[in-house]
Amino acid sequence: MEFLKELFRFLKTRKKFWMIPLILILLFLALVIALSGASALAPFIYTIF
């Protein structure tokens, strides 16, 4: 949790707000990949990629 606080503090002080959507997309893709490995939806998710 401390890492996320520090990351957002960095983005705020350096005025790098354009990186927020990029980070959110990467987190979403990581979540999809993590959930697709152990679920019944895996064959459907693999066809998307």
Backbone bond lengths (Angstrom), bond angles and torsions (degrees), N, CA, C in turn:
res aa  C-N    CA-C-N  psi(-1)  N-CA   C-N-CA  omega(-1)  CA-C   N-CA-C  phi
1 M - - - 1.448 - - 1.527 110.72 -
2 E 1.314 115.61 -35.22 1.464 119.60 179.25 1.527 111.11 -63.33
3 F 1.330 115.90 -34.80 1.461 119.93 179.00 1.528 111.19 -62.09
4 L 1.327 116.32 -43.31 1.462 119.61 179.93 1.522 112.05 -65.98
5 K 1.328 116.35 -39.99 1.469 119.55 176.85 1.518 110.70 -60.85
6 E 1.322 115.78 -44.77 1.455 120.18 -178.94 1.530 111.04 -66.68
7 L 1.325 116.75 -37.73 1.458 120.44 178.38 1.524 111.31 -63.51
8 F 1.323 117.27 -46.75 1.460 119.64 179.97 1.519 112.27 -69.48
9 R 1.322 116.87 -31.79 1.466 120.07 174.45 1.533 110.51 -65.07
10 F 1.332 116.11 -40.30 1.461 120.81 176.56 1.524 111.28 -62.59
11 L 1.336 115.91 -46.00 1.467 119.83 -179.54 1.524 110.92 -62.45
12 K 1.311 116.99 -36.88 1.467 120.93 -179.11 1.523 111.59 -70.09
13 T 1.331 116.75 -44.51 1.471 119.00 -176.86 1.515 112.12 -73.74
14 R 1.321 117.46 -33.31 1.469 120.58 -179.02 1.529 113.25 -89.35
15 K 1.338 117.25 -0.25 1.470 123.01 -179.72 1.536 111.81 57.98
16 K 1.314 116.31 43.99 1.465 121.90 179.84 1.525 109.98 -105.16
17 F 1.313 116.26 53.35 1.462 120.91 -177.64 1.524 113.00 -67.93
18 W 1.325 117.16 -18.80 1.458 120.03 179.61 1.526 111.52 -70.37
19 M 1.338 117.52 -15.25 1.466 120.38 -179.72 1.524 113.05 -83.01
20 I 1.317 118.02 -15.92 1.472 121.23 -177.17 1.536 111.77 -61.67
21 P 1.341 120.52 -48.02 1.476 118.44 177.60 1.521 112.87 -62.22
22 L 1.316 117.17 -35.55 1.463 120.70 178.35 1.524 111.14 -63.32
23 I 1.313 116.97 -44.04 1.461 121.33 179.15 1.523 110.56 -65.36
24 L 1.330 117.24 -40.97 1.465 120.38 179.39 1.525 111.68 -64.88
25 I 1.318 117.48 -39.54 1.464 120.95 178.64 1.524 110.19 -65.47
26 L 1.326 117.30 -42.35 1.459 120.37 178.39 1.533 111.66 -63.78
27 L 1.325 116.57 -40.58 1.463 119.84 177.38 1.531 111.46 -64.97
28 F 1.329 116.82 -39.49 1.464 120.56 178.17 1.529 110.96 -64.26
29 L 1.332 117.38 -44.32 1.461 120.14 178.74 1.524 111.52 -64.29
30 A 1.314 117.45 -38.18 1.466 120.63 177.18 1.524 110.42 -63.69
31 L 1.317 116.64 -40.12 1.461 120.61 178.19 1.528 111.34 -65.19
32 V 1.316 116.85 -43.17 1.469 120.68 179.05 1.523 110.60 -62.54
33 I 1.311 117.01 -43.15 1.461 120.32 -179.70 1.528 110.68 -66.31
34 A 1.321 116.83 -40.92 1.460 120.03 179.94 1.528 111.47 -65.36
35 L 1.314 117.02 -39.85 1.459 120.09 -178.79 1.527 112.66 -77.71
36 S 1.314 117.06 -26.01 1.462 119.33 -175.95 1.521 112.58 -75.35
37 G 1.298 117.78 -22.91 1.459 119.82 -178.30 1.517 113.84 -69.80
38 A 1.313 118.19 -29.01 1.462 120.46 -173.55 1.523 112.44 -123.40
39 S 1.305 116.88 32.80 1.460 117.13 -179.08 1.527 110.67 -133.20
40 A 1.304 114.99 169.27 1.462 120.34 177.81 1.525 111.52 -76.28
41 L 1.315 117.13 -10.67 1.466 120.89 179.66 1.521 112.78 -85.55
42 A 1.311 118.11 -1.50 1.457 121.85 -175.49 1.537 113.05 -54.99
43 P 1.328 120.68 -45.58 1.470 118.47 -179.98 1.535 113.25 -62.20
44 F 1.313 117.33 -32.06 1.458 119.79 -179.94 1.526 111.49 -76.02
45 I 1.331 116.61 -35.87 1.459 120.06 179.44 1.523 110.11 -70.77
46 Y 1.317 118.28 -36.18 1.465 121.03 179.37 1.523 111.50 -64.81
47 T 1.327 117.81 -30.30 1.465 118.91 179.02 1.529 111.15 -72.07
48 I 1.328 117.76 -24.79 1.475 120.48 177.80 1.519 110.02 -68.71
49 F 1.337 116.84 -41.10 1.457 120.71 -177.99 1.506 110.70 -93.14
